[in-house]
Amino acid sequence: MTTTATGHGHGKTILIGEHHVMDGARALAIGLPPFRTDVTLMRGDAGALRVVLDDDVDPQVAHDTRQMFVAAAQSAGLTGEIRAHIVSTVPMRRGLGSSAALAVAAVRASWQLAERAEPTPAELLQAARQCESIVHGRSSGLDPAAAAGTEPVLFQQGQVLQRVRVAPKLATARWLLADLGASVPTRDAIAIAMHERRELGAEAVRALNDQTSAAADQALDALESGDLTRLAIALRTAGEAMEPLGVVNVAMRETLTAMCAAGALAAKQTGAGLGGMLLALCRTEDEAQAVAAAIAPRIRTFWTLAIYPENS
């Protein structure tokens, strides 16, 4: 009997589709290999299913974390005591999918501990989505779909429509992630965006969804063809669709403007909003560093990441 098992998940960034994906819009997101969560599970005593976490788990998140592991274990049919150890470099409450990375890692480790075959992508997505819903209330599935791999995914209505092959022409281009600090809890940002969509009315929401879906399609084509100009236009269009939802605050808006003024081709929020990460598209590493230097007085933490996966 297997007594120890491991699983992993990645952080993610949403390129197109925050919030609107909940209403059926197409969305585009990508896993981020530099941000990773690793989970180790160890069998304990037999009996009813119960999960024991490390003592250093933040008490504020311990309950939800334990429930996520219970859900992952149940998806694999595990029983008895399970001890869980977590190592993660995914920042929490930054819009980089720390919950999704943990959910994916927990499901992978649980299935391995249960000596089941590795879950199919659909099985992994279903189980990880259930785990993430414990934290966020209702997961669209977009974050776990991206956290499970390292290539962009086109997503709609709970399913991965396509995995995207990025053109080698984009090997020199860079994403710049700028950290505004902890955002409000994702559950709260989702509630605010839902309220604003109700206030806008069905017709306006439909128009925003169509705008978002078109941007996702355009971004997909741009990534596959290597067209930075089209990719920038798609990101700007997606950013505009976020404005009516009440999740882009003054600090975010001012920093996005500064990033574009410093040379970014496009900049938008990534994640639920009201703090967290901003995402900018830059032609080269040097240009990304120049943008980072320009916003350094207001943001101290940032990362530059390759767009073309083989250059990561």
C-alpha positions in Angstrom: 0.0 0.0 0.0 1.3 3.5 -0.9 1.9 5.5 2.3 3.2 8.7 0.8 2.2 10.6 -2.4 2.9 14.0 -4.0 1.1 16.3 -6.3 1.7 19.8 -7.8 -0.1 22.7 -9.3 1.0 26.0 -10.8 0.0 29.6 -10.3 -1.9 31.1 -13.2 -2.7 34.4 -14.8 -5.9 35.3 -16.6 -5.3 37.0 -19.9 -8.9 37.4 -20.9 -12.2 36.8 -19.1 -12.2 37.6 -15.4 -15.7 37.5 -14.0 -17.4 37.4 -17.4 -16.4 33.7 -17.6 -19.0 33.1 -14.9 -21.7 34.3 -17.4 -20.5 32.0 -20.2 -18.0 34.2 -21.9 -14.9 32.6 -23.4 -11.7 33.2 -21.4 -8.0 32.7 -21.8 -5.6 31.8 -19.0 -2.1 30.3 -18.6 -0.3 28.4 -15.9 2.9 30.0 -14.5 5.7 27.5 -13.8 7.7 29.9 -11.6 4.8 29.9 -9.1 4.2 26.4 -7.9 2.5 24.5 -5.1 3.6 21.0 -4.0 1.6 18.8 -1.7 2.8 15.7 0.1 0.2 13.4 1.7 1.0 10.7 4.2 -1.3 7.9 5.5 -2.0 7.8 9.2 -4.4 5.7 11.3 -7.3 3.9 9.7 -10.9 4.8 10.2 -13.1 7.7 9.0 -11.6 10.3 6.7 -9.8 13.1 8.6 -7.1 15.5 7.4 -4.3 16.8 9.6 -2.4 20.0 8.5 1.0 21.2 9.4 1.1 23.5 12.5 2.4 26.4 10.5 -0.7 26.7 8.3 -2.3 30.2 8.7 -5.2 29.8 11.2 -7.3 32.2 9.0 -7.2 29.7 6.1 -6.8 26.4 7.9 -10.5 25.5 7.9 -11.0 26.0 4.2 -7.6 24.4 3.4 -8.6 21.3 5.4 -12.0 21.1 3.7 -10.2 21.3 0.3 -8.1 18.3 1.2 -11.1 16.4 2.4 -12.9 17.1 -0.9 -9.7 16.0 -2.8 -9.5 12.8 -0.7 -13.1 12.0 -1.3 -12.7 12.4 -5.0 -10.1 9.6 -4.8 -12.1 7.4 -2.4 -9.6 7.8 0.5 -10.4 7.1 4.1 -8.5 7.2 7.4 -6.2 9.8 8.7 -4.2 11.8 6.1 -1.4 14.2 7.0 -0.9 17.0 4.5 2.3 19.0 4.0 2.2 22.1 1.7 5.1 24.0 0.1 4.1 26.9 -2.1 5.6 29.9 -3.9 2.2 31.1 -5.2 1.5 34.4 -3.4 -1.9 34.4 -1.6 -4.6 37.0 -2.4 -2.8 38.3 -5.5 -5.0 36.9 -8.3 -2.4 34.2 -9.2 -4.6 31.3 -8.3 -3.1 30.1 -5.0 -6.3 28.2 -4.2 -6.4 26.6 -7.7 -2.8 25.5 -7.4 -3.5 23.9 -4.1 -6.7 22.2 -5.4 -4.9 20.7 -8.4 -1.9 19.6 -6.2 -4.2 18.1 -3.6 -6.3 16.1 -6.1 -3.2 14.8 -7.9 -1.6 13.7 -4.6 -4.9 12.1 -3.4 -5.3 10.0 -6.5 -1.7 8.8 -6.2 -2.2 8.0 -2.5 -5.3 6.0 -3.4 -3.3 4.1 -6.1 -5.7 5.2 -8.8 -4.7 5.9 -12.3 -3.6 9.5 -12.9 -6.8 11.6 -13.3 -7.7 12.6 -16.9 -7.7 16.3 -17.5 -11.5 16.3 -17.2 -11.4 14.3 -13.9 -8.7 16.6 -12.5 -10.7 19.7 -13.5 -13.9 18.5 -12.0 -12.4 17.5 -8.7 -10.2 20.6 -8.4 -13.1 22.8 -9.3 -15.1 21.3 -6.4 -12.2 22.0 -4.1 -11.7 25.6 -5.2 -15.5 26.2 -4.8 -15.0 25.7 -1.0 -12.9 28.9 -0.9 -14.6 31.0 -3.6 -18.2 30.0 -3.3 -18.5 29.0 -7.0 -15.5 28.2 -9.1 -15.9 28.7 -12.9 -13.1 26.1 -13.3 -10.9 28.5 -15.3 -8.3 28.8 -12.6 -7.9 25.0 -12.0 -7.8 24.5 -15.8 -4.8 26.9 -16.1 -3.1 25.7 -12.8 -3.0 22.1 -14.1 -0.5 22.9 -16.9 1.8 25.5 -18.4 0.2 26.3 -21.8 -2.6 28.8 -22.4 -6.1 27.4 -22.3 -9.2 28.7 -24.0 -12.1 28.0 -21.6 -15.9 28.3 -21.6 -18.8 26.9 -19.7 -16.7 24.7 -17.4 -14.6 23.1 -20.2 -11.2 23.6 -21.8 -12.0 24.3 -25.5 -8.5 24.4 -26.7 -4.9 24.3 -25.5 -2.9 27.0 -27.2 0.5 26.5 -28.9 2.3 29.8 -28.7 4.3 30.9 -31.8 8.1 30.9 -31.5 8.0 34.5 -32.9 7.0 35.6 -29.4 10.2 34.2 -27.8 11.5 37.7 -27.0 8.2 39.1 -25.7 7.5 39.3 -22.0 4.7 39.5 -19.5 5.2 41.9 -16.6 3.4 41.0 -13.4 3.2 43.9 -10.9 2.1 43.3 -7.3 -0.2 46.0 -5.9 -0.5 44.1 -2.6 -3.2 41.9 -1.1 -6.5 42.1 -2.8 -9.9 41.7 -1.1 -10.8 38.0 -0.8 -11.8 36.6 -4.2 -15.2 35.6 -2.8 -15.9 39.3 -2.0 -14.7 40.6 -5.4 -16.9 38.0 -7.1 -19.9 39.3 -5.1 -19.2 42.9 -6.1 -18.9 42.0 -9.7 -22.1 39.9 -9.6 -23.9 42.9 -8.0 -22.7 45.2 -10.7 -23.7 42.8 -13.5 -27.2 42.6 -12.0 -27.4 46.4 -12.0 -26.2 46.7 -15.6 -29.0 44.4 -16.8 -29.1 41.4 -19.2 -28.5 43.3 -22.4 -25.4 45.2 -21.2 -24.0 42.0 -19.6 -24.5 40.2 -22.9 -22.6 42.9 -24.8 -19.7 42.7 -22.3 -19.7 38.9 -22.6 -19.6 39.1 -26.4 -16.8 41.7 -26.2 -14.8 39.4 -23.8 -15.3 36.3 -26.0 -14.2 38.2 -29.1 -11.1 39.4 -27.2 -10.3 35.8 -26.1 -10.6 34.6 -29.7 -8.4 37.4 -31.0 -5.8 36.7 -28.3 -5.7 33.0 -29.1 -5.1 33.8 -32.8 -2.5 36.3 -31.9 -0.6 33.9 -29.6 -0.7 31.2 -32.3 0.4 33.5 -35.1 2.9 35.5 -33.0 1.1 38.9 -33.6 2.0 41.1 -30.7 -0.1 44.0 -32.0 -3.3 41.9 -32.1 -2.5 40.5 -28.7 -2.2 44.0 -27.3 -5.5 45.0 -28.8 -7.2 41.9 -27.3 -5.8 42.6 -23.9 -7.0 46.3 -24.0 -10.4 45.2 -25.1 -10.7 42.7 -22.3 -9.5 45.4 -19.8 -12.2 47.7 -21.0 -14.8 45.0 -20.4 -13.8 44.9 -16.7 -14.4 48.6 -16.0 -18.1 48.4 -15.4 -17.8 45.7 -12.8 -16.5 47.7 -9.9 -13.3 45.7 -9.3 -10.8 48.2 -10.8 -9.9 50.7 -8.1 -8.1 54.0 -8.4 -4.6 52.6 -7.5 -5.0 49.9 -10.1 -6.2 52.4 -12.8 -3.3 54.8 -12.1 -0.7 52.1 -12.3 -2.2 50.6 -15.5 -1.9 54.1 -17.1 1.7 54.5 -15.9 2.6 51.1 -17.3 1.3 52.0 -20.8 2.9 55.5 -20.6 6.3 53.8 -19.8 6.1 51.6 -23.0 3.9 48.6 -22.2 1.9 47.6 -25.3 -1.1 46.8 -23.1 -1.9 46.5 -19.4 -4.9 45.1 -17.4 -5.8 43.6 -14.1 -5.4 39.8 -13.8 -7.6 38.0 -11.3 -10.6 39.1 -9.3 -9.4 42.6 -8.8 -9.5 45.3 -6.1 -5.8 44.8 -5.6 -3.5 41.9 -6.4 -1.7 41.6 -9.7 -1.6 43.8 -12.9 -0.5 42.3 -16.2 1.4 44.1 -18.9 2.6 43.0 -22.3 6.1 44.1 -23.4 8.1 43.6 -26.6 11.3 42.5 -24.8 12.9 41.9 -21.4 14.6 45.3 -21.6 11.2 47.0 -22.2 9.6 45.1 -19.4 12.4 46.2 -17.0 12.0 49.8 -18.2 8.2 49.6 -17.4 9.0 48.0 -14.0 11.5 50.8 -13.2 8.9 53.5 -14.1 6.3 52.1 -11.7 8.8 51.2 -9.0 7.9 54.2 -6.8 4.4 52.8 -6.4 5.1 49.0 -6.8 8.1 47.2 -5.4 7.5 43.6 -6.3 7.2 42.5 -9.9 8.2 39.6 -12.2 9.0 39.3 -15.9 7.9 36.0 -17.5 8.4 34.6 -21.0 5.3 34.4 -23.2 6.8 31.6 -25.3 6.8 28.5 -23.0 10.0 27.0 -24.3 11.8 30.2 -23.3 10.5 30.1 -19.7 
